[in-house]
Amino acid sequence: MPWIVGQDAQLVMLGTGRADLEEMLRKFDREHHNKVRAWVGFSVKMAHRITAGADVLLMPSRFEPCGLNQLYAMKYGTVPVVHAVGGLRDTVIPFDPFRESGFGWTFDRAEANKLINALGNCLNTYRNQKENWKGLQTRGMAQDLSWDNAAKHYEEVLVSAKYQW
């Protein structure tokens, strides 16, 4: 948390969890109210408002079987920075500026230095590489995340597997 408070950025957090972590969020909200806002609890409406109004969605989940918030974020043009676990690994393709591809940033271990590195690269792109940032947003919003598309890909995998045996 001290690292993010030192950045030219604001952090809005939403969620519930361990009581000690919730209290830590409230404390940072009180001490750094101009930089950090903590919404302890959960509201679908508020989650969508925060995500739609944000530039970056940070999901440092230790476990995430699927994850929908990163999908909502990309549709809103909000760039995800995620711990590469479960569905987050499957849906957030890492940004590659040389190929002009990817949707956001991932980090491979739930460690502060890994999160800070990914978020730092994200913020650097946001501040200094406007065309790359616009490309990230555009690619994220252009994805076909419909059930019809998912079913088509699932069918392709099943048909492919059938001919593997």
C-alpha positions in Angstrom: 0.0 0.0 0.0 2.7 2.5 0.7 3.9 2.2 -2.9 0.6 3.0 -4.4 0.1 6.0 -2.1 3.4 7.4 -3.5 2.1 7.2 -7.1 0.3 9.8 -9.0 -2.8 7.6 -8.9 -5.9 7.0 -6.8 -6.9 3.6 -5.6 -10.6 2.6 -5.0 -11.1 -0.8 -3.3 -14.3 -2.8 -3.1 -14.8 -6.1 -1.3 -14.9 -8.1 1.8 -12.5 -10.6 3.4 -10.6 -11.1 6.6 -11.5 -8.6 9.3 -7.8 -7.5 9.8 -7.5 -6.7 6.1 -10.8 -4.9 6.1 -9.6 -2.8 9.0 -6.3 -2.1 7.1 -8.3 -0.8 4.2 -10.4 1.5 6.4 -7.2 2.8 8.0 -5.6 3.6 4.6 -8.9 5.3 3.6 -8.7 7.5 6.8 -5.0 8.3 6.5 -4.8 8.8 2.7 -8.4 9.9 1.9 -7.3 11.9 -1.2 -5.5 8.8 -2.6 -7.3 5.7 -1.3 -11.0 4.9 -0.9 -12.2 1.7 0.6 -15.7 0.3 0.1 -15.8 -2.6 2.6 -18.7 -4.8 1.6 -20.1 -5.7 -1.8 -22.6 -4.2 -4.1 -23.0 -5.3 -7.8 -24.2 -1.8 -8.7 -21.2 -0.2 -7.0 -18.8 -2.7 -8.5 -20.0 -1.9 -12.0 -19.8 1.9 -11.3 -16.3 1.6 -10.0 -15.1 -0.6 -12.8 -16.7 1.6 -15.5 -15.2 4.7 -14.1 -11.7 3.3 -13.5 -8.7 3.3 -15.9 -7.3 0.1 -14.3 -8.8 -2.9 -12.6 -6.4 -4.7 -10.2 -7.3 -8.3 -9.3 -4.6 -9.8 -7.1 -6.7 -12.9 -6.4 -4.9 -15.9 -5.0 -7.6 -18.2 -6.4 -10.0 -17.4 -9.2 -11.8 -20.3 -10.9 -13.3 -18.1 -13.6 -13.6 -14.4 -12.8 -16.1 -12.1 -14.4 -14.8 -8.7 -13.2 -11.9 -8.6 -15.7 -14.3 -9.4 -18.5 -16.6 -6.5 -17.4 -13.6 -4.3 -17.1 -12.4 -5.0 -20.6 -15.8 -4.3 -22.1 -15.8 -0.9 -20.3 -12.4 -0.1 -21.6 -10.8 -0.6 -18.2 -7.4 -2.3 -18.4 -6.9 -5.3 -16.1 -3.8 -6.1 -14.0 -4.3 -9.6 -12.7 -2.6 -12.4 -10.8 -2.4 -15.1 -13.5 -4.5 -17.8 -11.8 -7.5 -19.8 -13.1 -9.7 -17.9 -15.4 -7.7 -14.7 -15.1 -4.8 -16.4 -16.8 -7.1 -17.7 -19.5 -8.8 -14.3 -20.3 -6.2 -11.6 -19.8 -3.6 -11.9 -22.5 -0.5 -10.0 -21.5 0.3 -6.8 -23.3 3.0 -6.9 -25.9 3.9 -3.5 -27.2 6.0 -4.9 -30.1 3.1 -6.9 -31.5 0.5 -4.5 -30.4 -1.4 -7.3 -28.8 -2.8 -8.2 -25.4 -5.4 -6.8 -23.0 -3.6 -6.0 -19.8 -0.9 -7.2 -17.4 -0.4 -10.4 -15.5 1.9 -11.4 -12.6 2.8 -15.0 -11.9 3.1 -15.1 -8.1 1.0 -13.5 -5.3 4.0 -11.4 -4.1 4.1 -7.6 -3.5 7.1 -7.1 -5.8 5.4 -8.9 -8.7 2.2 -6.9 -8.3 4.1 -3.6 -8.0 6.1 -4.5 -11.2 3.0 -5.3 -13.2 1.1 -2.2 -11.9 4.1 0.0 -12.4 4.4 -1.1 -16.1 0.7 -0.5 -16.5 0.9 3.0 -15.0 4.0 3.8 -17.2 2.0 2.8 -20.3 -1.0 4.9 -19.2 1.1 8.0 -18.6 3.7 7.8 -21.4 2.4 5.6 -24.2 -1.1 6.9 -25.0 -1.4 5.1 -28.4 -0.5 1.8 -26.7 -3.1 2.5 -24.0 -5.8 3.3 -26.5 -5.0 0.0 -28.3 -5.3 -2.0 -25.0 -8.7 -0.4 -24.4 -9.9 -1.0 -28.0 -8.8 -4.6 -28.1 -10.4 -5.3 -24.8 -13.7 -3.7 -25.8 -13.7 -5.5 -29.2 -13.6 -9.0 -27.8 -16.5 -11.3 -28.5 -17.3 -12.5 -25.0 -20.8 -13.8 -25.9 -22.1 -17.2 -24.9 -22.5 -18.1 -28.6 -18.8 -17.5 -29.2 -17.8 -19.4 -26.1 -20.0 -22.3 -27.2 -18.4 -22.3 -30.6 -14.9 -22.5 -29.2 -15.9 -25.2 -26.7 -17.4 -27.2 -29.6 -14.1 -26.8 -31.6 -12.1 -28.2 -28.6 -14.5 -31.1 -28.2 -14.4 -32.0 -31.9 -10.6 -31.7 -31.9 -10.3 -33.9 -28.9 -12.6 -36.5 -30.5 -10.1 -36.9 -33.4 -7.1 -37.1 -31.0 -8.1 -40.5 -29.7 
